[in-house]
Amino acid sequence: MKTLVLGGTGTVGSQVVQELLRQQQSVRVLVTSAEKAALVPEGVETVVGNMDQPATLPPAFEGIDQVFLLNRQSHTEVAQGTYAVAAARRAGVRKIVYQSVHNVYEGFHIPHFRTKISIEKAVLWSGLNYTFICPNNFYQNDFWFKDGIVNHGLYTQPFGGVGLSRIDVRDIAEATVRVLLTDEFDGQRIPLAGPDILTADDTARILSEQLGYEVRYAGNDLESWSAQVKQWLPGWLVDDWVEMYRFFQKQGLRASDEDLAVLTQLLGREPRSYADFVSEYAGAFSRVGELV
């Protein structure tokens, strides 16, 4: 079987590619340029195309058995997903595995969640075999907040005190590939969540314990956070995230025991904990001149 990975150079997609290679699978990745193709591991086929330009997509889907669909957050996210689903259907692809969001319908009012629901509907309407993988907030998102952690001792991801069941991207990739390689989960929504319900204060405490220096949670002030982040990210994107974090602060995004049982069975082991993640990547958060 040959798998097409859409979003194969991103945080999750690159790990899915690596896991497919570990499983000795034939992999193709859609890239937007020859320069992007250089980022893809040896042994992976690349095709240049653009999900915003549907006429460029057919060569990427030719001869493909299954697709992992993950398109980046953008103003055209729904259109991109719809174009990809249509291209898969025309090419006779057997199955699509689409990455949505954990408990996505609880946050249908959030733009970031609502776009996932729209693409889910396009997949359902296509008539293709499908599985939706639905991860919680990623541990690896904390690399975005590294400056605050290392230079100021502050954890600045403002998700509050109700709690998220965060997950390691590597567990997402492993689960995704297992779903791709079997028909057992066709037609299902697979929740992907870590073993602990973590508040932002819990996160800061674990960082402190694992890194050997104090890290405190910067707090829930979304107005201040938004003003800071808009200095380097587009305003529309930050406004979207503010809605998401407001939802997290009010309601959280917590996995049930049943959710965890599904992922544990799928992986054949317990998912990685946040403490394990921080311990493994402690070097990335070390301060200059300190040994971790």
C-alpha positions in Angstrom: 0.0 0.0 0.0 1.1 3.6 -0.7 0.1 6.4 1.7 -0.1 10.0 0.8 0.7 12.3 3.8 -0.7 15.9 3.5 1.0 18.1 5.9 4.0 15.8 6.0 6.6 18.5 6.9 4.7 19.8 10.0 4.8 18.8 13.6 2.5 15.9 13.4 2.8 15.0 9.8 6.6 14.6 9.9 6.2 12.1 12.8 3.6 10.2 10.8 6.0 10.0 7.9 8.8 8.7 10.2 6.4 6.1 11.8 5.3 4.9 8.3 9.0 4.5 7.4 9.6 2.5 10.6 6.7 0.2 9.5 8.4 -0.1 6.1 5.5 1.5 4.2 5.6 3.3 0.9 5.1 7.0 1.5 4.5 10.0 -0.6 4.4 13.6 0.7 2.8 16.6 -0.9 5.1 19.6 -0.7 4.7 23.2 -2.0 8.2 23.5 -3.4 11.5 21.7 -4.2 12.9 23.4 -1.1 10.3 21.8 1.1 11.1 18.5 -0.6 14.6 18.7 0.9 13.0 18.5 4.4 11.5 15.1 3.7 13.4 12.0 4.9 15.3 9.8 2.4 13.1 7.1 0.9 10.0 9.2 0.8 8.5 10.2 -2.6 7.5 13.9 -3.0 5.1 15.6 -5.3 5.0 19.4 -5.6 1.5 20.8 -5.4 -0.6 23.3 -3.4 -3.8 22.5 -1.5 -5.1 26.0 -2.4 -4.8 25.1 -6.1 -6.9 22.0 -6.8 -5.6 21.6 -10.3 -2.1 20.8 -8.9 -3.4 17.9 -6.7 -4.1 14.9 -9.1 -0.5 13.9 -9.5 -0.1 13.6 -5.7 -3.1 11.2 -5.5 -2.3 9.0 -8.4 -1.8 5.4 -7.3 -2.5 6.2 -3.7 -4.3 3.7 -1.5 -4.8 5.8 1.6 -4.4 9.4 2.7 -3.5 11.1 6.0 -5.1 14.6 5.8 -3.8 17.3 8.0 -3.9 20.9 6.6 -2.6 23.9 8.5 -4.8 26.5 10.1 -5.5 29.2 7.6 -8.3 31.3 6.1 -8.6 28.7 3.4 -8.4 25.6 5.6 -11.9 24.3 4.8 -11.4 24.8 1.0 -8.1 23.0 1.2 -9.6 20.1 3.0 -12.5 19.9 0.6 -10.2 20.0 -2.4 -8.1 17.2 -1.0 -11.2 15.0 -0.3 -12.5 15.6 -3.8 -9.1 14.7 -5.3 -9.0 11.5 -3.2 -12.4 10.5 -4.4 -11.6 11.1 -8.1 -8.4 9.1 -7.8 -10.1 6.1 -6.2 -8.3 6.3 -2.9 -9.5 3.6 -0.5 -9.4 5.5 2.8 -8.8 8.9 4.4 -7.6 9.4 8.0 -8.3 13.0 8.9 -6.9 14.7 12.0 -9.7 16.6 13.8 -9.7 17.7 17.4 -10.6 15.9 20.7 -14.2 16.5 21.6 -14.5 18.9 18.7 -18.2 19.4 18.9 -18.0 20.8 22.4 -16.1 23.8 20.9 -18.1 24.2 17.7 -18.2 28.0 18.2 -14.3 28.2 18.1 -13.1 28.9 14.5 -10.2 26.4 14.9 -12.7 23.7 15.9 -15.5 24.7 13.4 -13.2 24.3 10.4 -12.4 20.7 11.5 -16.1 19.9 11.7 -16.6 21.3 8.1 -13.9 19.1 6.8 -15.2 16.1 8.7 -18.5 16.6 6.9 -16.8 16.7 3.5 -15.1 13.4 4.3 -18.5 11.9 5.4 -20.2 13.1 2.3 -17.5 11.7 0.0 -18.5 8.1 0.7 -14.9 7.1 1.2 -13.8 4.9 4.1 -12.5 7.1 6.8 -11.3 7.4 10.4 -11.1 10.6 12.4 -8.2 10.9 14.8 -8.9 13.5 17.4 -6.0 14.7 19.5 -5.9 16.9 22.5 -3.4 19.8 23.0 0.1 18.7 22.1 3.0 18.5 24.6 5.2 19.7 21.7 3.3 23.0 21.6 5.4 24.0 24.6 8.4 24.5 22.2 6.5 27.6 21.1 6.6 28.9 24.7 10.3 28.1 25.2 11.4 31.7 25.5 9.1 32.4 28.4 10.1 29.2 30.2 13.9 29.5 29.8 14.5 33.2 29.9 11.7 34.3 32.4 10.7 31.2 34.3 7.1 31.7 33.0 4.8 29.2 31.4 2.7 31.4 29.1 0.3 29.0 27.3 -2.9 30.4 28.9 -5.1 27.3 29.2 -6.1 27.8 32.9 -7.1 25.6 35.8 -9.8 23.2 34.6 -7.4 21.0 32.8 -6.4 19.4 29.4 -5.6 15.8 28.7 -2.5 16.8 26.7 -0.7 14.2 24.4 2.7 13.6 22.9 2.8 14.0 19.1 4.8 10.8 18.8 1.8 8.9 20.3 -0.5 10.7 17.8 1.7 9.5 14.9 1.9 5.9 16.2 -1.8 5.7 16.6 -2.4 7.3 13.2 -0.3 4.8 11.4 -1.9 1.9 13.2 -5.3 3.2 12.1 -4.0 3.6 8.5 -2.7 0.1 8.3 -5.9 -1.7 9.5 -9.6 -1.5 8.6 -10.6 -2.2 12.2 -11.2 1.5 13.0 -12.9 2.5 9.8 -15.9 4.8 10.4 -14.8 5.7 13.9 -13.7 8.7 15.8 -10.5 8.0 17.8 -9.8 10.2 20.8 -6.1 10.8 21.4 -5.3 12.1 24.9 -2.5 11.7 27.5 -2.8 9.9 30.8 -3.0 13.0 33.0 -5.4 15.9 33.3 -3.0 18.9 33.5 -3.8 22.4 34.5 -1.4 25.2 33.6 -0.2 25.3 37.2 0.5 21.5 37.0 2.4 22.1 33.8 4.6 24.8 35.4 5.2 22.5 38.5 6.3 19.6 36.3 8.6 21.9 34.3 10.2 23.1 37.5 10.7 19.5 38.8 12.2 18.2 35.6 14.3 21.2 34.6 15.7 22.1 38.0 14.7 25.8 38.0 11.5 27.5 39.0 8.7 27.9 36.4 5.5 29.7 37.3 2.2 30.0 35.3 1.9 33.5 33.8 -1.9 33.6 34.4 -5.2 33.7 32.5 -5.1 37.3 31.2 -6.0 36.7 27.6 -6.1 40.4 26.6 -2.4 40.8 27.7 -1.4 37.5 26.2 -3.1 38.5 22.9 -1.3 41.8 22.7 2.1 40.2 23.2 1.6 37.4 20.7 0.2 39.7 18.0 3.7 41.2 17.8 4.8 38.2 15.8 1.7 36.3 14.7 -1.2 37.4 12.5 -4.1 39.0 14.4 -6.7 36.7 13.0 -4.8 33.7 14.2 -4.3 35.0 17.7 -8.0 36.0 17.9 -8.9 32.4 17.0 -6.5 31.0 19.7 -7.9 33.5 22.3 -11.4 31.9 21.7 -9.9 28.5 22.1 -8.0 29.4 25.3 -11.1 31.1 26.7 -13.0 27.8 26.2 -10.1 25.9 27.8 -10.1 28.2 30.8 -13.9 27.8 31.2 -14.5 24.2 30.3 -11.1 22.5 29.8 -10.6 19.6 27.4 -10.5 16.5 29.5 -10.5 12.9 28.4 -12.7 10.2 29.9 -11.6 6.9 31.1 -13.1 5.4 28.0 -11.1 7.7 25.8 -7.9 6.7 27.5 -8.8 3.0 27.2 -9.2 3.3 23.4 -5.8 4.9 23.0 -4.1 2.5 25.4 -5.5 -0.4 23.4 -4.5 1.1 20.1 -0.9 1.7 21.2 -0.6 -1.5 23.2 0.8 0.6 26.1 0.1 3.6 28.2 0.5 6.9 26.4 3.5 9.1 27.3 3.1 11.4 30.3 4.0 15.1 30.3 6.7 14.5 32.8 8.3 11.9 30.5 8.2 14.4 27.6 9.9 17.2 29.6 12.5 14.8 31.0 13.3 13.6 27.5 13.6 17.1 26.0 15.1 18.8 29.1 18.1 19.8 27.0 15.9 22.0 24.8 14.8 24.0 27.8 18.2 24.2 29.5 19.5 27.6 30.5 22.9 28.7 29.2 25.7 27.5 31.6 23.4 25.1 33.5 23.5 21.3 33.3 20.2 19.6 33.2 
